[in-house]
Each structure stands twice: as structure tokens, then as C-alpha cells.
Amino acid sequence: MKWRNVITVLAASFLVLGFIAFHPACRAYLHWNMYGRKAKA
């Protein structure tokens, strides 16, 4: 197990998730997308 690769992947995913979570446009898009899917289903 290469710890450097694991840490890099975890850090990258954490940054991406944090960016999506704190970006208003991304939050609005995800919320609308989820709401739209629920409404259609």
C-alpha cells in the first residue's frame, strides 16, 4: 500500500468535496438536480 498515493487521493477528494460543498452554484445545482429527480420519480 503506497501511503503517499492514498494521502494524495484523500486530500484531493477532500478538497473537491469541500469546494462543491461551499460553492453556492454547485450547492444550488445539486439541490435542484436531486429535487428534480425526486419530482420526476
C-alpha beads as a LAMMPS data file, in Angstrom:
LAMMPS data file: protein, C-alpha beads

41 atoms
40 bonds

1 atom types
1 bond types

-500.0 500.0 xlo xhi
-500.0 500.0 ylo yhi
-500.0 500.0 zlo zhi

Masses

1 110.0

Atoms # bond

1 1 1 0.000 0.000 0.000
2 1 1 1.516 3.290 -1.084
3 1 1 0.666 5.770 1.672
4 1 1 1.744 8.746 -0.425
5 1 1 -0.816 7.878 -3.115
6 1 1 -3.541 7.212 -0.532
7 1 1 -2.921 10.542 1.223
8 1 1 -2.843 12.391 -2.113
9 1 1 -6.150 10.860 -3.240
10 1 1 -7.784 11.581 0.129
11 1 1 -6.549 15.178 0.113
12 1 1 -7.721 15.735 -3.470
13 1 1 -11.162 14.236 -2.817
14 1 1 -11.473 16.277 0.395
15 1 1 -10.633 19.500 -1.469
16 1 1 -13.102 18.692 -4.259
17 1 1 -15.877 17.819 -1.795
18 1 1 -15.151 20.963 0.218
19 1 1 -15.213 23.113 -2.922
20 1 1 -18.541 21.604 -4.010
21 1 1 -19.999 21.920 -0.509
22 1 1 -19.049 25.585 -0.098
23 1 1 -19.694 26.716 -3.686
24 1 1 -23.224 28.219 -3.807
25 1 1 -23.699 27.463 -7.504
26 1 1 -22.692 23.818 -7.040
27 1 1 -24.955 23.503 -3.988
28 1 1 -27.889 25.053 -5.855
29 1 1 -27.295 22.821 -8.893
30 1 1 -27.024 19.656 -6.801
31 1 1 -30.108 20.582 -4.766
32 1 1 -32.117 21.356 -7.923
33 1 1 -30.888 18.169 -9.606
34 1 1 -31.856 15.998 -6.611
35 1 1 -35.207 17.773 -6.246
36 1 1 -35.892 17.403 -9.969
37 1 1 -35.118 13.675 -9.883
38 1 1 -37.386 13.166 -6.864
39 1 1 -40.169 15.166 -8.540
40 1 1 -39.864 13.172 -11.789
41 1 1 -39.732 9.851 -9.927

Bonds

1 1 1 2
2 1 2 3
3 1 3 4
4 1 4 5
5 1 5 6
6 1 6 7
7 1 7 8
8 1 8 9
9 1 9 10
10 1 10 11
11 1 11 12
12 1 12 13
13 1 13 14
14 1 14 15
15 1 15 16
16 1 16 17
17 1 17 18
18 1 18 19
19 1 19 20
20 1 20 21
21 1 21 22
22 1 22 23
23 1 23 24
24 1 24 25
25 1 25 26
26 1 26 27
27 1 27 28
28 1 28 29
29 1 29 30
30 1 30 31
31 1 31 32
32 1 32 33
33 1 33 34
34 1 34 35
35 1 35 36
36 1 36 37
37 1 37 38
38 1 38 39
39 1 39 40
40 1 40 41
